[in-house]
Amino acid sequence: MSEKVEDRIIELEERLASTKVNKATQKSINFIKAQLAKLREDLIRIASSKKGGGSGFGIKKTGDAQVAFIGFPSVGKSSLLNLLTEGNTHSKVAAYDFTTVTAIPGMMNIEDAKIQLIDLPGIILGAAAGKGRGKQVLAAVRSAELVLIIICFRSDGKINLSDLKTIRMELNNAGIRLNTRPPSIVIKERTRGGIHFTYKGRQLMDADEVKSLMNELKIRNAGVYFAEPDITPDQLIDYVFRNRIYTREFVVINKSDLMKEKIPDTVITKAIGHEHWVMISVKTEENIKTLKHNIFTELNLIRVFLKPPRKEAHMDEPIILHRGDTIEKLCRKIHKRFISDYRYSLVWGKSAKHPGQKFDNLDHVIEDGDIISIYLKR
């Protein structure tokens, strides 16, 4: 069954690659993209229903955040995990492919935060279709807050950037969207009336294209509103499927000790497509401290400090939250009773207009370094 679906995907991908993009062919292109999206969903469902399932490796999420290591075999993931966790893991290290055959968790302590790192088996072509241990690898990636894509220098001194392109393709085919956010789209299905399209700003698709694509996605009657400009057909397809995972990538280039000629940062940034990368050497431990700091900042973590009423603040015991979190999130992290019995908070720090500002509601957004006293009902 899966072989037939894969053959059909290959056929449609070839058709898509050979179709010239213009106004006359846009509906045909959108049709092919919708078909591909449905087939890839079918493929993941088939892979997940096979023996072994597709729910990852049964790793319990612990710590303040979870980061997944993903890369081709023998790029140095296991060695890097052992180094970052200071040896508090049992990830095997050897000079041959597929050393890691299951997910290996480890805990990294950095800037008062406990970050769970997961070394995943080396990804292979076809992982999105469940080949190798692809379905478990990609399921684990879907639960992570940050994806570290590990690539490395080859023996000839050049960076193997083709691996990065392949890994991104595999993740995209599995419904994982890197370094982007969900599109601002509203769809309200109705019982009749066809497709009614409204939008804000300039759009790439007209009403006929939206209607045709929605019909292909088996939605015949609905109000469709694009709340931001330049919504693409791919974004509309993603929204309709509603099971995409939006997360961030950080690229780690290992084995810099094999580099023969200095490569300008601007050249690497252009090749990768963004500035979120670091070059390291596990062998020489070059830039390992920099990588640790990068992981902390990429996760948008903040530290806040509790001050018991009428007592000194616990400055040596920060609570780790994410940027944008509110007092409610802080209370939930302490204990659910802090929600039901909440009276008010006093806040000192960046988020307060003045020292000890009082907040009766739980929706106040706190910032890094804030000191907070929480008062409960008696």
PyMOL commands that set and color helices and strands:
alter all, ss='L'
color gray80, all
select helices_A, chain A and resi 2-18+26-49+77-84+127-129+134-142+161-173+207-216+233-241+256-258+265-272+288-298+327-334+337-340
alter helices_A, ss='H'
color red, helices_A
select strands_A, chain A and resi 65-71+104-110+113-119+146-152+176-178+185-189+195-199+222-226+245-254+277-279+301-306+319-322+342-348+357-359+371-376
alter strands_A, ss='S'
color yellow, strands_A
deselect
rebuild
show_as cartoon
